[in-house]
Amino acid sequence: MRPGFRVRGPTDGWRRARCSDRGSATVWSVGAIAVLCVVFGVVLALGHAVVVRHRAAGGADLAALAAADHWTEGGAVACARADRVARAQDTRLVRCVITGEVSDVAVVSGRGPFTAEIRARAGPAETSARAGLVEPPARAGPVEPRAWAGPVEPPPRAPAPATPRQRPPRPLASPPARPPAAP
């Protein structure tokens, strides 16, 4: 006996029909589930890469600030402090250079294909500008003192023109007149 269902034949009553697409919904469902699993895995991997990158950036910034804060104690002490701060952020310090008051560090976070290396620099702004690391701010001429003239009132605003869809505001109508009271 073959699988299928019974149909009425043209000549001799009932017979079994072949069903060639039997179970195809299961195959399509398994395929759709597999595709969704792959997409979900890619989204998880990208999310993990972003987290690793942010962790490395935060660790690098904090390590650079820690090293710049302790530059007066010497480069070795400042880099040791930066290493301690980087390890507290679950990152590894791979480079630390102290040049005057400016610290330059590189930090690595993650393992395997999800590894991010971030470089950060910290120090006072004027020292960084003198060292050529950033452009100095543009200075405007001297500011002349002005006498205080009291609060300044804004100029009167002209009413906005009505757009084609808006109707101009109607004047308020007076209340309807009451009929005289009957005596």
C-alpha positions in Angstrom: 0.0 0.0 0.0 1.4 3.4 -1.0 1.2 6.5 1.1 -1.3 9.1 0.0 -5.1 9.6 0.2 -7.9 8.0 -1.6 -9.5 9.5 -4.6 -12.3 8.4 -6.9 -11.0 7.0 -10.1 -12.6 7.4 -13.5 -13.3 3.7 -14.0 -13.4 1.4 -11.0 -14.2 3.3 -7.8 -11.6 4.3 -5.2 -7.8 4.3 -5.6 -4.8 5.8 -3.8 -3.2 9.0 -5.3 0.5 9.8 -5.0 1.4 12.9 -3.0 4.8 14.1 -4.3 5.1 17.1 -2.1 4.4 15.4 1.2 6.7 16.8 4.0 8.0 19.8 2.0 6.7 22.2 4.6 9.0 20.6 7.1 12.0 21.1 4.8 11.1 24.7 4.2 10.7 25.3 7.9 14.1 23.8 8.7 15.7 26.0 6.0 14.0 29.1 7.3 15.1 28.3 10.9 18.7 27.8 9.7 18.8 31.1 7.9 17.4 32.9 11.0 20.0 31.2 13.2 22.8 32.4 10.9 21.4 36.0 10.9 21.1 35.9 14.7 24.7 34.7 15.0 26.0 37.5 12.8 24.1 40.1 14.8 25.5 38.7 18.0 29.1 38.8 16.6 28.7 42.4 15.5 27.3 43.4 18.9 30.3 41.7 20.6 32.7 43.5 18.4 31.2 46.8 19.3 31.3 46.0 23.0 35.0 45.1 22.7 35.8 48.3 20.8 34.0 50.4 23.4 35.8 48.6 26.3 39.1 49.2 24.6 38.4 52.9 24.0 37.3 53.5 27.6 40.3 51.7 29.0 42.7 53.7 26.7 41.1 57.0 27.7 41.3 56.2 31.4 44.9 54.9 31.2 46.0 57.9 29.3 44.5 60.2 31.9 46.0 58.2 34.7 49.5 58.4 33.1 49.1 62.2 32.4 48.0 62.8 36.0 51.2 61.2 37.4 53.8 62.5 34.9 55.6 64.4 37.7 56.6 61.1 39.4 58.5 59.9 36.3 57.6 57.9 33.2 57.9 54.4 34.9 55.5 55.3 37.7 53.1 57.0 35.3 53.1 54.0 33.0 52.7 51.6 36.0 49.6 53.6 37.0 48.2 53.5 33.5 48.8 49.7 33.4 46.9 49.3 36.7 44.0 51.4 35.4 43.9 49.4 32.1 43.8 46.1 33.9 41.0 47.3 36.1 39.0 48.0 32.8 39.7 44.4 31.5 42.1 45.6 28.9 45.9 45.3 28.4 48.4 48.2 28.1 50.7 47.5 25.1 52.3 50.9 24.7 53.0 53.8 27.1 55.1 56.9 26.2 55.4 60.0 28.4 56.6 63.1 26.6 56.8 66.0 29.1 53.2 66.3 30.4 51.6 64.4 27.6 50.9 60.7 27.8 50.4 58.5 24.8 49.1 54.9 25.4 47.8 52.0 23.4 45.4 49.5 24.9 44.2 46.1 23.6 40.8 44.5 24.5 39.3 41.2 23.5 40.7 37.9 22.1 40.9 36.1 18.8 39.0 37.7 15.9 37.3 40.2 18.4 40.5 42.2 19.3 40.5 45.9 19.3 43.6 48.1 19.8 42.9 51.8 20.7 45.4 54.6 21.1 44.8 57.6 23.4 46.6 60.7 24.3 46.1 63.0 27.3 47.8 66.1 28.7 47.2 69.8 29.2 45.8 71.6 26.2 48.5 74.3 26.0 51.3 71.8 26.2 49.7 69.7 23.5 49.4 72.8 21.3 53.1 73.8 21.9 54.2 70.2 21.0 52.3 70.5 17.7 49.8 67.8 18.6 46.7 70.1 18.3 46.2 73.4 16.7 46.2 76.4 19.0 42.9 78.2 19.4 42.4 81.2 17.2 42.5 84.4 19.2 40.3 87.3 18.4 41.5 90.8 19.1 41.2 92.4 22.5 37.6 92.8 23.8 36.7 96.4 24.5 34.6 97.0 27.6 31.1 98.3 27.0 28.9 100.3 29.3 25.9 98.5 30.5 22.8 100.0 28.9 20.2 97.8 30.7 18.2 95.0 29.2 17.9 95.0 25.4 14.4 94.5 24.1 14.0 92.5 20.9 12.6 94.3 17.9 8.8 93.9 17.4 7.9 90.9 15.4 5.7 91.2 12.3 2.7 88.8 12.3 3.4 85.7 10.2 1.5 85.6 6.9 -1.4 83.2 6.7 -0.7 80.1 4.6 -3.3 79.1 2.1 -4.6 76.3 4.4 -4.9 78.5 7.4 -7.8 80.9 8.0 -7.1 84.2 9.5 -8.2 84.4 13.1 -11.8 85.5 13.5 -12.6 88.5 15.7 -14.3 87.5 18.9 -18.1 87.9 18.6 -20.1 89.6 21.2 -22.6 87.4 23.0 -26.0 87.2 21.4 -28.5 89.8 22.6 -31.1 88.5 25.0 -34.7 89.2 24.2 -36.3 91.6 26.5 -37.9 90.0 29.5 -41.7 89.7 29.6 -43.4 92.0 32.1 
